[in-house]
């Protein structure tokens, strides 16, 4: 699922940041000088929701971006 997603590839690093998923992704982006990528973030949240069994991680916008 989403084999080229930078956030999934660096899950261990993203998870180390304090805060909710959005804050963790913001900190990862800032540390690596990445631009905001809504699709990659939605993919990461979807992957995390599958891993954790918590579908509430996805917002309505995330679902729309992913076609869910």
C-alpha positions as a Markdown table, in Angstrom:
| # | Residue | x | y | z |
|---|---|---|---|---|
| 1 | Unk | 0.0 | 0.0 | 0.0 |
| 2 | Unk | 1.6 | 3.3 | -1.2 |
| 3 | Unk | 5.1 | 1.9 | -1.6 |
| 4 | Unk | 6.6 | 5.3 | -2.6 |
| 5 | Unk | 5.1 | 7.3 | 0.2 |
| 6 | Unk | 7.9 | 9.2 | 2.0 |
| 7 | Unk | 6.1 | 9.3 | 5.3 |
| 8 | Unk | 5.5 | 5.5 | 5.3 |
| 9 | Unk | 9.1 | 4.9 | 4.3 |
| 10 | Unk | 10.2 | 7.0 | 7.3 |
| 11 | Unk | 7.4 | 5.9 | 9.7 |
| 12 | Unk | 9.8 | 5.3 | 12.6 |
| 13 | Unk | 11.1 | 8.9 | 12.3 |
| 14 | Unk | 7.7 | 10.5 | 11.9 |
| 15 | Unk | 6.4 | 8.5 | 14.9 |
| 16 | Unk | 9.1 | 10.0 | 17.1 |
| 17 | Unk | 7.8 | 13.5 | 16.8 |
| 18 | Unk | 5.4 | 14.7 | 19.6 |
| 19 | Unk | 1.8 | 15.6 | 18.7 |
| 20 | Unk | -1.0 | 14.3 | 16.6 |
| 21 | Unk | -0.4 | 13.0 | 13.0 |
| 22 | Unk | -0.7 | 16.5 | 11.5 |
| 23 | Unk | 1.9 | 17.9 | 13.8 |
| 24 | Unk | 4.2 | 15.0 | 13.3 |
| 25 | Unk | 4.0 | 15.4 | 9.5 |
| 26 | Unk | 4.5 | 19.2 | 9.8 |
| 27 | Unk | 7.7 | 18.6 | 11.9 |
| 28 | Unk | 9.0 | 16.0 | 9.5 |
| 29 | Unk | 8.4 | 18.3 | 6.5 |
| 30 | Unk | 10.1 | 21.2 | 8.3 |
| 31 | Unk | 13.1 | 19.1 | 9.3 |
| 32 | Unk | 13.5 | 17.7 | 5.7 |
| 33 | Unk | 12.6 | 21.0 | 3.9 |
| 34 | Unk | 9.6 | 19.4 | 2.2 |
| 35 | Unk | 6.6 | 21.2 | 0.8 |
| 36 | Unk | 3.1 | 20.3 | 2.1 |
| 37 | Unk | 1.8 | 17.3 | 0.1 |
| 38 | Unk | -1.9 | 16.7 | 0.9 |
| 39 | Unk | -2.1 | 13.5 | -1.1 |
| 40 | Unk | 1.0 | 11.9 | 0.5 |
| 41 | Unk | -0.4 | 12.9 | 3.9 |
| 42 | Unk | -3.8 | 11.4 | 3.1 |
| 43 | Unk | -2.0 | 8.2 | 2.0 |
| 44 | Unk | 0.0 | 8.0 | 5.2 |
| 45 | Unk | -3.1 | 8.6 | 7.4 |
| 46 | Unk | -5.0 | 5.9 | 5.4 |
| 47 | Unk | -2.0 | 3.5 | 5.9 |
| 48 | Unk | -1.9 | 4.3 | 9.6 |
| 49 | Unk | -5.7 | 3.8 | 9.9 |
| 50 | Unk | -5.4 | 0.3 | 8.4 |
| 51 | Unk | -2.4 | -0.5 | 10.6 |
| 52 | Unk | -4.2 | 0.7 | 13.8 |
| 53 | Unk | -7.8 | -0.1 | 12.9 |
| 54 | Unk | -8.8 | 3.5 | 13.6 |
| 55 | Unk | -10.6 | 4.9 | 10.6 |
| 56 | Unk | -11.1 | 8.2 | 12.3 |
| 57 | Unk | -7.6 | 9.2 | 11.4 |
| 58 | Unk | -8.9 | 10.1 | 7.9 |
| 59 | Unk | -10.7 | 13.4 | 7.4 |
| 60 | Unk | -13.4 | 14.0 | 4.8 |
| 61 | Unk | -10.8 | 15.8 | 2.7 |
| 62 | Unk | -8.4 | 12.8 | 3.0 |
| 63 | Unk | -11.1 | 10.4 | 1.9 |
| 64 | Unk | -11.9 | 12.6 | -1.1 |
| 65 | Unk | -8.3 | 12.9 | -2.2 |
| 66 | Unk | -8.0 | 9.1 | -2.0 |
| 67 | Unk | -11.4 | 8.4 | -3.7 |
| 68 | Unk | -12.7 | 6.6 | -0.6 |
